[in-house]
Amino acid sequence: MISIEQYADLCALMADTAGDVTKENAIAATHGVTPDVWAASKAGYTAKMSDPNDMGRTAMAFMPLYQAAQARARGGKEPCTLELYTKVHAEMAFKKDAMGSQMNHHLVLAENGTHHQAWLECEGYWTPIVGAPEILGQPNPKFDPVQAQRFRVMMQAESDRINGITR
């Protein structure tokens, strides 16, 4: 099994493979990982992250490594603009379908020209920045009060747009 660091790097590089094993194996091979080792590593880390006895330790170790790998793959750029993040976030929260039920998030993503994996990357990037200054009583080093205020203002405007409110 490969290290969790290498696993995170490969997962970031495989973000657009949609689970296609052939594509995953090709990417792994370019990084010196055989298909058997990749399959064993993927199964092993998935099992650890799903195991209640692990108590989230593996996932907590993986996520910052994965987010850093995603940032490197993007060249340090934002995965999406704050405007798109806010629009999609608001539509997922407030948009209703024809029956008055909450809109399916996959449809919201498709209407905004994106997909689940890309959305997870946007969420992972923006949520710590605009979310809260503290997480579980600890300072959130990524929190940006200026961006958080921009998000709140845009979120209100998006909510108003979705609900047909004019202020």
Beta strands, then each sheet from edge to edge (+ up, - down):
strand 1: 134-135
strand 2: 138-139
sheet 1: 1+ 2-
end
